[in-house]
Each structure stands twice: as structure tokens, then as C-alpha cells.
Amino acid sequence: MAHAEVPFVPLNQGIRMMFYLVSPNETSFKHLEEVPDYVQKATPFFLGMLVLELVLGWAKTGGPVIRINDGATSVSAGMLSRLPQLFVRSLELSSYIYIWNNYHVLELPWDSPWTWWLTFLGVDLGYYWVHRFSHEVNILWAAHQVHHSSEDYNLSTALRQSLTQQCASWIFYLPLALAVPPSVFAVHIQFNLLYQFWIHTKMIRHLGPLEWIINTPSHHRVHHGRNPYCIDKNYGGTLIIWDRIFGTFASEGDKVVYGLTQPINTFDTLFVQFHYYPYIWGKFWKAPGIKNKLWIIFKGPSWEPGKPRLGDRTLVPKVTGEEVPHNPTWPLALQAYVSLHFLLLLGIYNDVLDTKTMLSQLTLLLMTGYIIFTLTSLGFIIDQRPKTAILEMFRCVLFLVLYSFGYVKAVVPLLSTPTEIFVSLSALYWGLQTLGELVDGKNKQQ
């Protein structure tokens, strides 16, 4: 696989990038093609901040703030959410370009600070309504629930993104396309996303007067809570002023309990992404009459016939503050195994993203399939499902085949041979496990 050179991001700029502390001068571009992939360039800073949170969390609590099973599931969801970009532009950007090219009525200057700041506000307001509708419309919640499915709250939670949310989010940004050039929009849609990474932490308690204006960890902790006072509050992206204006703001109060009101209790990344769609389908068919069937789709997630649009809040499961996240025990050796293979996959994943313009569509499809296969198999190991051994054996064998043809390689060239030996031993181990399961199955049948 060919390698593309990833542009170096100076440390100072990279840190400021994560907090939206950039100026119009350094982030204004005339042509869309000139706009950097800021999200991809931020990868080292994501990792650096994750490590910093781990160190500070350990120093503060004496233990890890990120569980391997939950953290791996969150990062897996983030990886899945970006896979479509290997083949096409995001719907948010492609639809925006279409409206701009065919229907814009005014062309604001791309190099004006006024345009930059107007777009900053416009994108953030658009995000507020994207986010709010994603909680208040059941079919949109089916996508967004992915982000809320973690019962932990840390920086890895920020990466737990939906594969399907962009199918509807693009609509809310289209008014900007009537006047704002795509190159300016493409900058802010990325920075709005990057800003929301750092607010997913419990390490920062309160930011004083800034709490009145910007979205902070305290505000966003409320948003991720399943306490009754937290439900459907604090939708803001970068600014919290929209929640204060539109009446959806709540301050952090009682201990926040995180996650969905009905926890899913699994680390299978595909289940996390798609389990809610069959649930809607089931409710749709059971609902009496076409009107109620449509309301199942377009009203709130907990709506039922005879209930308010957003459902009956009194039916939300009570929270005591003593809830314990789903965290089944699993052997330390398996934890180390999953961690090593996950790090290996992260290197492959970033390599594919960096070189996507140099790869054929067939190669991209092959690598996408391998990435999804690996995330699924590792999730099965974490869940300790039956028949995991045969799935993981085939995955390791597939890695060795792809490795021999040059489709995948070790992140560090010096580790090429150790990587090949490690995966070969992994395939052998799971092969023996599969053989043992077959023998046990035959003995039980006799």
C-alpha cells in the first residue's frame, strides 16, 4: 500500500485547533480544495489528550478512567463513522456544495473576518438544531443514540459517533449555503466537531464566567446524563447561549448517571450502531393506524399513543446514583490481546485514511471490509460470545494474507517481523480453541 505524507501540524496550532482558538487569517481559504482535513490532522492530539486524561485520572482516583471494553467500543464507533469518507464526501458538504452552486443568492467574501465569524455562529446554531432534532425525532435518535450509549464519560466517549447521523444532519446547514462559500463552511463544520472533543471529561469541574457563554464539560455532562433533570438538555456545540435562548438549558446538579435510559449491555460495535432501527420497526408495526405509525417515526423516542410529543417523562427509569456500568469480568490476557490488536488496527485505519486518494475503489472496499470485520471480531471477544474463536481465527488468517500482499503493514517498520509472528501465534491460538470447541461439541452429542 502506498503512503502519503501527512502534513505536519505545529504543536501550538494543533492544541489551539482542538479548542477552536484559531483566527480567520490562518483558517480562511479561497477554494474548497485548499481546506485541510483538520479532523484527520488532529489524530495525534486526540491521542495525546486521551493519554493526558488517563494520567491525570489515575493520579486523582488511583485507577483508570477509561475501561478497555468501553473505550475500544467508543473508538470503534468513531472509526466506523468515518469509513464512508473513504468513498464520498460527507453529505453535509456535498449537499452544501450543490445548493451553493445552484441556488446561492449572495456571495460573502471568503477572506472577510465578518464572514468567518458569521459562519462560526451559523454553523453552531445549525448544530444546535441538528442535535435537538436528533433527540426529539425518533428516527434521528436511532442514529444519535450511539453517542449516548456509553455508561462512562471520558474523552473516548467523544469518539463514539454514529455512522448514519449525517444522513439527516446536512439539512440544517443548507440555509448558510445561500450566502457562505463552501470553503468557509468546510472549515467551521470541522472545528465545531473538534471543539466538542475536550468537553467529554470529568477532570474539569467548572470554568467560572465562561459557563454562561461556551459549552463546557459541566454543561455537557448534564447532556449525557440519564437523570430526569438531564434528559433533553444542553444541546449546544461550541456555545451554550442557544440553550439559554431556546429554554433547553440545565445546570449540573445531582450526581450525573451516564448512558441510555435502557442500557444495551454489549460492546458489539455493529449492535451499538444499528440496534435501535429494528426496535423502531417493531413499534411501527405494532402501532394502530397509519397516523400512529408515522408518529412512532417522527415524534419523540418514548412517545406512545395518548402521550405528549416527547413521551411521558414520569416513565423514565428512576436514577439512584448507585448505578454501576455494565462491566463483565474478562481475563487480563484477553484485555492485553484486544488492546494490541486494536492498536494494530488503528495504524492500518489511519494509513488507509491518509492514502485513500492513491488507492483503487476495490482496495478501499477490501480494507473497509477488513476494518469492519476486525472491529466486529474484537467486540465479540470483549462480549465473550460463543463461536468467537472461529471468527477471530479467520480474521487473523485474513490479516496474514493481506500482510503478505502488502495491503497492511506494521505502523513501525522495525516491528514488521514481530507483528507477523504475533498475528501468526494469534491465529494458531484461536485455531486450537476452535478445534477444542468442535471436539467438545462432538463429545456432548455422543
PyMOL commands that set and color helices and strands:
alter all, ss='L'
color gray80, all
select helices_A, chain A and resi 11-18+32-34+38-41+43-61+68-86+91-103+113-136+138-148+155-158+166-178+182-198+208-212+217-223+228-230+241-246+269-274+276-286+289-298+313-315+332-354+356-358+361-383+388-404+413-445
alter helices_A, ss='H'
color red, helices_A
deselect
rebuild
show_as cartoon
